[in-house]
Amino acid sequence: QVQLVESGGGLVQPGGSLRLSCAGSGIIFSSYAMGWYRQAPGKQRELVAGISRTSITTYADSVKGRFTISRDNRKNTVSLQMNSLKPEDTAVYYCNANFGLDNRWGQGTQVTVSS
């Protein structure tokens, strides 16, 4: 059974930091491209950051220089370090694993940036 389990969300003040983690099981983790997406109320889900099987990274323009994605294939985890958080970063953040037509999602974790 494939599972992606996110952790690390919460409430943080503007300018603060959070680190999200996603643990994968039931897949050959190193074969999958991994990504973090987010969905704010009333908005479409959007790609925040992605990391390929060979650890090539990509970021949404809105988070470049503030967020860092990384993966550890030995531990089957992908992480998102989020710094200098802004209220507009508030959303549910989802972990994604992709291998061709095989596309998997975690259950999501809430990130709220507010004073």
C-alpha positions, 0 to 999 in steps of 0.5 A, spaced: 500 500 500 502 506 497 502 512 503 505 519 503 505 522 510 506 529 511 508 532 517 511 539 520 505 544 518 502 549 523 501 556 525 507 561 524 508 568 525 510 572 518 517 572 517 518 565 521 520 558 518 517 551 518 520 545 515 515 540 512 517 532 511 513 527 507 515 520 508 513 515 503 512 507 503 510 502 498 513 505 492 521 505 490 522 512 493 528 513 489 525 512 482 519 517 483 520 525 482 517 528 488 514 535 489 510 539 494 504 543 492 499 547 496 492 549 495 489 555 498 482 556 500 478 558 493 484 557 489 487 551 485 492 547 487 499 549 485 506 546 485 511 550 490 517 546 489 519 539 485 525 535 486 527 530 480 530 523 481 537 526 480 535 531 485 534 537 480 530 542 483 525 547 481 521 552 485 515 557 484 517 564 483 513 566 489 518 562 493 524 562 490 530 564 495 525 562 501 524 555 500 528 549 499 526 542 497 531 536 499 530 528 499 533 523 502 532 516 498 535 512 504 530 514 509 524 515 503 523 522 505 522 529 502 522 535 506 521 543 504 524 548 508 520 554 508 523 561 511 521 568 511 514 565 511 508 570 508 501 570 510 500 569 502 504 562 504 498 560 508 495 553 504 494 546 505 501 543 503 501 536 499 506 531 498 506 528 491 510 522 488 510 522 480 513 516 476 510 517 469 502 515 469 503 513 477 501 520 481 500 519 488 498 524 493 499 525 501 493 527 505 496 534 506 498 538 512 495 545 514 500 551 514 498 558 517 502 564 517 499 569 521 500 574 527 
